[in-house]
Structure formats: structure tokens, C-alpha cells
Amino acid sequence: KPGRTTPKGDTRVTKAGSHMRSESTIKRLQMYNKKPDRRRMKEQSLKPVRIQPDRRWFGNTRVIAQEKMQQFRETIAKGVEDPFSVVLKSSKLPMSLLRDTESKASRMDLLSVSPYKEVFSKKRQQKRAKIGANDLEGLLEAADKAAEGYVGSQDKSALVDASTGLERPMEDSAGHAGEEIFNKGTSRRIWGELYKVVDASDVLVFVLDARDPMGTRCLQLERELRRRQKHVVLLLNKVDLVPTWVTRRWVQELMKEFPTLAFHASITNPFGKNSLLNLLRQFGNLLKDKKHVTIGMVGYPNVGKSSVINTLKRKTVCKAAPVPGETRVWQYIALTRKLYLLDCPGIVPPSPSDFEADCAKVLKGVVRAERLKTPSDYIHEVLQRVKKPYLLQRYKLAPDTTWNDSEEFLTILGKKMGKLVKGGDADIDTAARIVLYDWQRGRIPYFTAPPELLETEEDEAGAGGAGAAPSGPAGHVPTEAAIAEIPCVHVFDEEDRRGEAAPTAPAAPAEEAEGKEAPADAETRKRPAPEAEVAERPKKARKRKARKTRPAAATAPGPEPGSLDWKAVVAEFGI
């Protein structure tokens, strides 16, 4: 008919033929005449339906035998527990298979303790609360029995003395009154900062003091990090304060557990910096599945964590000081595009509140000496650990000076330094703080002797050579070759040096100050040219030479007493 629109939308039909609607068009138009049955649309078919077989349904699974599974567990477990190896692409491996048996074994079997019948059924059993007395009379009887067996003199936790009725002073069995300052480093806030660093770090570097490596280790934290499968590296800092053989022996001993490096933190003259950077770069290359590799610095207070970061950055990026507690919150520092460093506040593991533990904290540098109420109590331990000639040399006392106890020593030292109180008596507390300052800053020669080598270890060391190192990511770490001749800032005696040569750099200025004769080779080097040769030279040449030599003599003095020429050491070892 004219004016009719075809199903395709044409209004002017010129061709002959049928223009009827198709079957799909008719169904679609009939759908508009009735409402959809939403209830029927939501019904699910309960009949079995065949799924089209396709490899994409099973592409992300592997089916292996039980023997292969056990072999995989043993192999991966060895790689994870070995501190000298790194498991590559750990995010793509089923690492949870290693912890399945451990979690199942540690999980409590509730059904064996409380079956369903005893908890939810009609015959359930409810435990009655344990009460000392069911009524007031029974409570009074129990209190009378407890009072009869109480002895006030034996109650160490009582705050009031039963005989006098006065308040009892807070002292333990050793007569030592605890101070609030010894709780520093053990607060919940400090450990919260540590947990942040541990969770955010891929590699954790434990910074240790070379004078007392075992005393500045936190074994409980190391065991927890091993359980979490974290990579741990031990860094032996302040190696310039101990003889070379002590550093070498401690590195050999600590290498049995974790990769260990010797280090001297200094922005201008560092030692071991390249070895640490190479190790961290190797971790970054091995952990390719991570976009950034984070290295956390943890350890006791005042061991040099911030100084190590400043050494790696070659500038002061973290606030560092020779006193504990300088770093209060964690800090994030970018070392390279892939390596990031985390500085953590110093942590102190929990310890008993007695005099021995508090004295150990003071000598480890955990507590600031100026905040101690009675610093003279801890000088006795210093006198036991340090040899008498070292104290005489440090404080310039007479060689025949003797003392019987710490109080007499502090009296002599206070009068020598002019630290006096009213009446002309020596100020013992001020002298004690000076000694503790020198101890914590490394001015007093001291070190903890490492364990002696066994016969089997000596044979292995002789067969493997001086440059032998374990395999794994720390296999390139030099143990003996790099620290073969590290000079020491202190002058130790022959017994402590163990046959090593005494440092000659600090001795030269001391000899000149005392007016002793210099060596013959030094005289020949400094001998001026004869007057006849000077007269024959041209006048301009003499002026040029004078201009070159004068600033050099003013700007390049000899090494000061107690200092080391680290540039010569670094150039010698090619670090």
C-alpha cells in the first residue's frame, strides 16, 4: 500500500516482491505486548549441564605426584633457610606449601578438647567457675588461713615494711635501685617503628659494634626474621677501634650464620663501602620481581646505623650523633632508582631489671651518661674490662699510679682534671661521666676477644686460602684479603696485637712533639738544597717554586695524634 513502511524502514517501495517481517522481528514485536516473567528468569536449571571442554579451564594448574611435591618442599626449604642464597621469583612459587604442615601442627584440635555433644546438644556440659568460696563465711575462712601462713619479712613484693609500717625503698636483692632511663629503647612506640621497618624491608642489615659483636646482637629478632624468610646481613661497624686480627676472626665466626661485612662509617674515608654496595646491588639484581628493593638498618642504639647510611650516600642525609637515641622515627632514603634505605631507631631487647643488666646497657652505649643518677656505680665494670696501662695512657696519669677500687680511681682522676666540689674534694660523678663518655665514644681501647679457631677450621682456612668465601649472593664478599692490614686508631700492647705491627702513623707527630730524632729517610727527604744550587737557579723559577711549596706546607700538615690516613689504606687495597 502506498505510504506503508517496510520492516527494514524503507518508505518508498519500487521493487516487486514480498516485504513481510521476518520471524525474529515478529517475536520481538510480540514481546512488547506482554510483561516479562521475572520469576522464571531468575530460576536456575537443576539439571546437569555439560561444559564445553577447553584447555583454558586448566591452564593455571599443575598435577604432580606426592614424591615430586615432597622433593619440591625440601629443595625450596633449603634455599629459604640458607642465608647465602636467594629464591628467585618467590612470588610465582607456591611458598604456602612450605608452611602447611607447620600451621596444621600448631593448630589446636578443638574437637578433641570439646566435642559437639558436650557443647551444642541437649546433654551439653557447662563448666562451673572456680570460686574460692560460695558464700561470705567461706570467703572469711579462706582469708584467715592465708593470713596465718603469711610472713611479712619474706614478702619481697610488699611496699610497706610490716615491722615499722614505713614505706619500703624499691631495691632488688643486689641493692640496686632501677632507673627509668633504662627502659629507653624498649617502649611500644620504638618496637612499633621496628615492625614498620621489618614489614617494609626485603633485606635487613644488622649493624653490630666491632668491640662487642655478640653483645649488640638481638638473637630473638634474628630467629623471627628467619621464620619470616627475610634476608639478613650482618655489618661489623667501627672496625677501626679494634686490632685487625679481631675483625678478621669475628667475620669468620659470624659468616657461619649470615653474610658478614667489615665496615668503617665515614663520609670522607670509609672502609668496606664498595663491598656493601656490591652486595646490595646483587640483591637488587636477584629480586627482579620487585620494582623496588628496600634495605632496613636495625640494631642497638649508638652502633652507627645512621652513619652507615650517610656513608653510602656520601653526605649527611640522616641526623647522626655519638649518643644513643638520636633517631626517633624511621626514615626513608633513596640510594638508587631501585634500592631504598630505611633507618630505624635503636632497639633494646627485654632484659631483667637487675644491676648486671643495667651495667651492660650502660657499657653498650644504650643509656646517655648525663642522665644517670649515680654514674660512679658503673665505673667498676670499666676498670675490670680495660687494662690499667690503657687508662694511664688515656688520662696521662703517672706510671706508678695505683688504685684499689673505682672510687679511688675517680678521686685521682677528678683531682687530675680539676673537677672538684666545695671543700676541695674530687667530684666523683663528673669524673665518672667523663669516663663513660670516653667509653661510649671509643676513646678507651677495649674489645671482646673472639672465640679461638679450632684445628679443623685452621686446616680449612689454610686449604681455602685467604680470599675464600661462601657461595651465594655474598660469595664475592672478601673476608680476609680486604681487611688484611686495617690500621687501628688505638695503640694496643703486644699481647692484644698478636704479632701485628704497631701503627706508625699516629706515632710520628708524637715523636716530633717530644723532640725526638726523626728517621734518616725523613731527614733526607726534608733536607734543603745547597745554597750554591739555589743561587744558580733563575729568579723567576725560585719565585714559582716558593709559591708552590708555601701553600702545600700550610694546607697539608702531617697526621694528627690518634688519627689515620684512610686514603692510603683505601688506595693500598684498591677499594
Sequence and secondary structure as in RCSB ss.txt:
>XXXX:A:sequence
KPGRTTPKGDTRVTKAGSHMRSESTIKRLQMYNKKPDRRRMKEQSLKPVRIQPDRRWFGNTRVIAQEKMQQFRET
IAKGVEDPFSVVLKSSKLPMSLLRDTESKASRMDLLSVSPYKEVFSKKRQQKRAKIGANDLEGLLEAADKAAEGY
VGSQDKSALVDASTGLERPMEDSAGHAGEEIFNKGTSRRIWGELYKVVDASDVLVFVLDARDPMGTRCLQLEREL
RRRQKHVVLLLNKVDLVPTWVTRRWVQELMKEFPTLAFHASITNPFGKNSLLNLLRQFGNLLKDKKHVTIGMVGY
PNVGKSSVINTLKRKTVCKAAPVPGETRVWQYIALTRKLYLLDCPGIVPPSPSDFEADCAKVLKGVVRAERLKTP
SDYIHEVLQRVKKPYLLQRYKLAPDTTWNDSEEFLTILGKKMGKLVKGGDADIDTAARIVLYDWQRGRIPYFTAP
PELLETEEDEAGAGGAGAAPSGPAGHVPTEAAIAEIPCVHVFDEEDRRGEAAPTAPAAPAEEAEGKEAPADAETR
KRPAPEAEVAERPKKARKRKARKTRPAAATAPGPEPGSLDWKAVVAEFGI
>XXXX:A:secstr
 TT   TTS S   S S     HHHHHHHHHTTS   HHHHH    S       GGGGTT     HHHHHHHHHH
HHHHHH TT   TTGGGS GGGGTHHHHHHHS  HHHHS HHHHTSTT        S SSHHHHHHHHHHHHHT 
 GGG TT SB TTT SB     TT     GGGGTT SHHHHHHHHHHHHH SEEEEEEETTSTTTT  HHHHHHH
HHTT EEEEEEE GGGS HHHHHHHHHHHTTTS EEE B  SSS BSHHHHHHHHHHHHHH TT SSEEEEEE S
TTSSHHHHHHHHHTS  S   SSTT   S EEEE SSSEEEEE         SSHHHHHHHHHTT S GGG S G
GGGHHHHHHHS HHHHHHHTT  TT   SSHHHHHHHHHHHHT B TTS B HHHHHHHHHHHHHTT S      
    HHHHHHHHHH TT   SSTTTT  SSSTTTT   SS   HHHHTT     TTHHHHHHHHT    HHHHHH
H    HHHHHHS HHHHHHHHHHHHHHHHH     TT   HHHHHHHHT 
